[in-house]
Amino acid sequence: MFDLAIKGNRIITPDGIQPAVVLIKDGLIADVVTVIPGDAVRKIHDIHDNVLMPGITDPHVHINEPGRTEWEGFTTATRAALAGGITTLVDMPLNAHPVTTTVAALEAKIRVANLFTNCGYWGGVVPGNTDELEPLIEKGVLGFKAFLTHSGIDDFPNVQEEDLRKAMPIIAKHGLPLLVHCELSNPMPASVVGTYAAYLDSRPAVWEENAIALMIRLCEEFHCRVHIVHLSAASALPKIIKARAAGLPLTVETAQHYLYFNAEGIPEGDMAFKCAPPIRDQENNELLWQALKSGIIDMVATDHSPSPADLKKGGYMDAWGGIASLQLALPALWTAARQRQVPLTRIAQWLCSAPALLAGTHKYKGKIAKGYDADLVVWNPDQPFTVIPENLQHKHPITPYAHETLYGVVRQTYLKGIKAYDQGLFTATPQGENILRS
């Protein structure tokens, strides 16, 4: 007897998008068939022409708990994720306090993790914590994150090449990824203030190019998996293409805001758009789209990095650089993608299967296939809606997507076959689990 059958005309499987019936038993996908098997199902959910897709994995989320829950927290972040069809998050090692650079900090984070979605954890690489990496791996982190420029908070300092040379052999030995914020900064003139164009000039593309060149060199030397987070500078793509052609274990993500917005359209003085690296011009961003469609960029992740409203005040050199968009990951990407005739199957690749591979959960998450966890999202890609900030589940409603018309309404989200979100309603009891590498 199966617990649930989800029947629909647009089911995204590894074989493409097709009419199918997904049979669920004990939290797993028991089979994908064409016909409901008689009276062997306790409950049937017919989604008609809505799309059934694997639950989304977002590998780049700043939850900030413990220590900075006035910025965000597990409850608000995971509810926002669930409402957006995201069934697995991987939490960044900052901006919580303490940052996740020790086992004690990881344990403190796990103790307070009230999870409406599943959540894994990246450990942090900072100067002087090389001896903490093995213990963090033993405790279950899915990989590590490092910055090549100031992270925005002093308690997560950026690394130098000598720090990476100590860390990468350890990470490589365990086959884990090292995620890197790739900007190598140079001192900028004090006069760089004021306009968005000036802010853009203050974080030039060459910062990303030089940082990525460094990481490619170290990737080749240590054969350590390197993942470039939130690529914004298309001028770095030739280096990435060459490294990939040489067979280096290099993967790349970009973010929804680099694919949806362009510098030319950013309202002057609106700090909701400030992020690092910055949103660049339309020509640059169309090159990012080409790289994504051709497979040079592997995936898309939100880099959800909210802050209280008072930190978003001031000028471009003072306001917090982070964009809140977790709940909008799917519709923001899909809205831009449908304008470029991108098929739904590529959305599942960029948001589901590729991030699961990065996080090491790909053997049981990220696909609608027999034996996989029944983490699923039902959504209508044809329905538009207007983003009302007050309707978002994030702790703070500040977002550059405010009042944008997006396509793709999430109807239901399932965690291991349990309907955890249904058109604005959440299960009373959080259903999420900690994901720790064993």
N, C-alpha and C positions, 0 to 999 in steps of 0.2 A: 504494500500500500504506500503510495506516494503522498507526501504532506501537501504538496501544492503543484499545480500545473499553470504556467503562464503561457497563454496562447496569444499570438499576434501575427500581423502581416509583415512586420519589419523587425526581425530579430537579427542582431549583428553577431555572427559567429566567425570563427577563423576561415570559413569557406565563403564569407560574404554576407550580404543582407538578404534575408529570405523569410517566407512564411514558415513558422515552426512552432513547436510546443516544447517548452523547457520544463522538465520534470525535476522536482526538488524533494529530497529526503534527507532528514537529519542534518540540515544546514548545507548540504552539498548538491551540486547539479548531478542528478542521477543519470540523466540522459537528455539528448536533444532529438526529438522525433517529429514526425509530420502529422500524427493523429493522436488525440488523447486516448489512452488505453482503457477503454470501457469504464468500469466502475472502480478502477484501482487508484483513484485520486480523491483525497478528502476535500480539496477545495480547488476551484478553477478561477483564474483571473484572466479574463479576455481583454486585452489592451487594444484590440482592433488595429487602427493605423498608427497608434503611437509607436515609438521606437523603444525596443529593449536593448540595452547596451550593458557591457560589464560595468560594475561600479568603478568610478574614477579613482585613480591614485594621484594625489598631489604631493610630490616629493620636496616641495619648497614652501614651508609654512612656518611663520614665527608666532608661536602660541604665547610665549612670554611668561609662563607660569612654571614655578613659583617666582615671586619677587617683583614682578611688574604686571600684576593682574589689573591695574588701572589702564593698561594698554590693551590687553586681550587676556584670555584664559581658556582652559580646556573646555569648560561648559559652553561658552559663547562660540568659540572657534569650531568645535565639533558639531554644534547645532547648525551653524552656518554652512559647514561642509555638507552635512546630511541634506539640508534643504537645496543644495546645489548638485546633488547626485554623487558626491564624493564619499566613498566608503572607506578609504584609507588615506591618512595623512602621514607624512614623515616630518617630525618637528625639528627645526633648526636649533643648534646649541646656544643661540642667542636670540632674543634679548632677555631671557629669564635671568634671575639672580638668585642663586649662583648660576653662571653659565655652565654648560654641560661639558666640562673638560676634566672631570674626575668621576669616579664611581659614586662617591658620596652625593655629588650633584645629580647624577642620573637617578639614583635611588630616591632622592628628594622629589624629583619630578614625577617619577612613577607613582609615588605615594599619593600625590594630589591629583592624579589624572582621572578626572570624571569624564568619561568618554561616550559621546553619542555616536562616534564613528571609531573605526580602528585607528591606532596610532603607533608608528614606529619612531625611532630616534636616531638622529645623527650625533656622533660625538664631535668635539671640537679639537682642532690642532692649533695650539698657541705656543709662543716661545716658552720653553722650559717644561712642557708637559709630556715629553716623549715617554717617560716611564709610566704614564697613565694610559697609554694607548692599548697595550695588551690587556690590562684589567677591564677597560671599557669594552673591548671586543668580547672578553669572556662573559661580561654582564649582558651582552646582547645588542649593542649598537649595530646599525645596518651599514655603517660607513662613517666617514668623517668630513668635516667642513673646515676650510681655512680661508682667510682673507689675505690678499696681497696689498691692500690699502687699509686705511683706518676703517674699522667696522661700523663706526657710529657711536659705540660705547667703549669706554676705556677698559672695562673688565674683560673684553675679548680682543686683545691686541693682535695686530696683523703679524704674519710670519715673514721671515726673510728666507732666502734660498738655503742658508745653512740649516734652518729649522726643518725645511722640507726634506733635505738630504738625510736627516735623522728619522723623520716620520715615514717617508714613503717606502723604505724597505720593509718596515713592520706591516704597514697596510697591505702592501703587495703580497707578502707571505700568506695573508689570510684571504686574498682574492677580493677584498672589499674596495669600493670606490672612494676616491678622494674628491670631494666637491670643492671647487675653488671659485671665489669671487675674483674675477680676473680684471683688475685695474692696477697698473703700476703707476703710481702718482708722482708728479713732479710739483715743486712749489709753483703756485700761480701768482701773477701780479696782484697786489692788493686792490687794484682798481676794478677787478672783475666782480662786479656786483650789479644788482638791479633787475635787468630784464631776463626773460627765459633764454634768449639768444646768448646772453653773457654766461648764464649758468651752463648752457650746452658747451660753450667754448671752454669753460673751466674744467670740464671732464671730457677731453677730446677722445676721439676714436683710437688715437695712437696709444693711449693708456691700455686699452683692451688688447690691441695688437701686440704690444710688448709683453704684457702679462701672459697672453696665450702662447707666444713664442717661447717664453720661459717654461711654461708647463709642458709644452710639447717636447722640449729638450729633456726635461726631467722624466717625463713619461717614457721616452725612448731609453733613457739610461737605466731606469729602475723597473721598467715593465709593470708599472703600477697603473691600475685603472684610474683615469682622470676624467672627471665630469665638469665641464664648463657650465656654470650656472648663468642664467639670465643674459645670454648673449644679446648685445644691443648694436654692436658695430659690425656692419656687413663687410667692412674692409678687412676684417680678420678671417673671413671665409676662405681665401686662397690658402692660408697656412693650415687651416683645419682640413681642407680637401687633400692637401699633400700628405699630411700626417695620417689621415684615414687610409689613403691609397697605399701608404707604407705598412699598413696593418697594425698601427698603434692602437692600444685599447682606450680610445678617446671617444667620449660621448658629449653631446651638446644639448642644452635646453635654451629656449627663449621663453618670454613671458607674453601673456595675452595683451598687456598694454603696449608692447612694442609692435604688435600686429594689428591692433585696433586704432590706436591714436597716432597722430603725426605731429611733429614739432610745430608745423605751420598752423595747426588748429588749436593749440593750447592757449587758453585765455591768460593774458598777462596778469601775473600776481596770484594765480590760483594754485596754492601749495598742495592741493589734492593730487596734482599731476607730478609732483616732485618725487623722483626716485633716483637710484644710483645703481648702474649706469643710467644716464638719462634717456628719455624718449627722443629719438633722432628724427631726421626729416623723412618725408614720404619716399623719396628715391631710395634711401637706405632701407627703409622698412619693407618696400616691395622686394628688395633683394633678399631680405630675411624670409619673406614668403616663398620666394623661389627656392631657397635653400631648404626650407621645411618641406615643400612639396617634392623635392628631389631626393630627400633622405639625408642631406648633409646635417641638418638639425634633426635630432631624434625625437624630441618631445616638447611639450609646452607645460609650464608650471607657473603658478600665480605669483610666487614670491610675496605672499600675503604678509605685509609688515605694517600693521596699524599703529597708531599712537593716539594719546589724548588730544583733544582739540587745541589745547594751549601750545602743544609742541608743533602744531601745523601752522602757527602764526609766525609773522616776521618775514624776512626776505629769503631769497633762494639760498643764501649762504648760512642761514640760521635755522630754518624750519626742518623738521624731521623728514628724511628722505625715505619714504616708504608708501606703497599703495595698498589699500584695502580692497580686496576683490574676491575673496575666497568663495563666497556663495555664487558668484557670477562667472566662475571659471568656464563652465560649459557654454552658456549663451554668449558670452563675450567672444570666445573663439569661434563658435559656430556662426555668429552673425557676420564676422569678417570673412570666414571661410566660404559661406554660401554665396557671397558676392563674387567669389573667384571660382565657382563651380567645383568646389572640393566635395568629394563624396563622403557620406556619413562614415564609411569604413575607415577613412583616414583619421577622423576625429577619435574613433575608438583606439586607433593605433597610437596617436599622440598623447591621449589623456589616460589610457588604460594599460595597454600591453607594454609599451616602451617604459613608462615609469615603474611598472611592476618589475621589469627586468633590472632596472637600475637598483631598486630597493631589495632585490633578491627574493621577492615574493611571487615570481613569475610561474612557479610550478603549481600554485594553487589560487592565484588571483590574477585578474586582468583579462580573462577570456570567458566566453560562454561555451563551455566544453565539459564533457563528462569528467567527474572527479574534482572539478574546481569548486571553490567556495561560491555559494549562491549570493554573492554581493552584486546587486543589480540596480540599474536605474531605468525607470520608465519616463520618457519625456516626449514632448511634441515639438519637433524641429520647425514646424510650420506656423506656430502661434507666436505672435509678437507680444511684448509687454513693455511697459515703461518702468524703469528702475526708480522706485520710491525709496530713498535712503532709510526712512523710518521703518520700512518693512524688512530690512536686512537684519540678520541675526547677529552680525558682528557687534562687538561691544561699542564701537564708535561708527556712526553712519557716514563718516567722511570718505567719499570715494569719487574718483573722476568719472565714473559711470552714472552719476546722479542725473536722472531725467533723460538718459539715453533710451532709445527704443531698441531693444534686443529681441532676437528670435531664439526660441528654445525654452519652453516652460517645463520644469521638472514636475512630474506628477507624483511618482512614488520612488522611494529608495528602500531597498531591501538589504539587510545584513544577515548573512547565512539563512536566507529564506524567510526572515521575519520582516514584516513591513514596519520599518522604523520611522518612516516619514510618509505622510499621505496628504498632499495638497494643503500644506500649512500646519498640519497636526503632527506632533511627535509622540512616540511611545513614552509613557510615563517613566519607565525605567531605562536608563542608558544601556544600550546594547553593544557598545564598542569594546574592543579588547586591545591590550598592549601587544604589539608585535615585536618580539625580541628574537634575535638570531640565535639559533641553537647550535 
